[in-house]
Amino acid sequence: MGDRITVVLNVGNIEKLRNIQAKMIRTSTKSISFSHVLNLVVSEGLKKFKV
């Protein structure tokens, strides 16, 4: 389990994340949390950056 933090998101980004979550819920038999979706999107985005 990860650390609990507070993040402030733009309303447009929240809507996009909720749409991704809705699509994942429709195609999955398991529950899909908003945090799970956010972590997936952030992980994919971070792959583009070389550290």
N, C-alpha and C positions, 0 to 999 in steps of 0.2 A: 504494500500500500504506500502511496506517495504522501508527501507533506501537504497539509492543508494551508492554502494561501488564498488571498483575495486578489482578483483580477478585475479591472474595469475594461469592458469591451464596448465598442461602437455598436449602436443599434443595428446597423446594416450587417455587421459581422455576426451578431447574434442570430439574425434571421437566416443568414446563410448556413450557420452551424446547425440551427434547428431543422432546416430543410435537409441537410445531410443526415441528421439524426433520424428524421422521419423516413427517409429512403432506406436507411439501414434497418429500422424497425420493421418496415414492410417486408424486407427480404430475410429476416432472421427470426428464429424461434426463441432466442434469448432476449432478455431486456438489454437495452442500449442506453447507458447514461450519457448525460450531456458532457460530463467530465471525460468519459471514454472517447467521445467524438472529438473533443477539444484536444486531448492528448494525441490522438491519431493525426489530426491536421497539423499540429505543431511538430510532431516527429517527422512527418513528410516534408514540411517546410524547412526544417533544420538540415535535412539531408542535402539541400541545395547549397548550403554554406560550408566552406572548408574551414575547419578549426585546427 
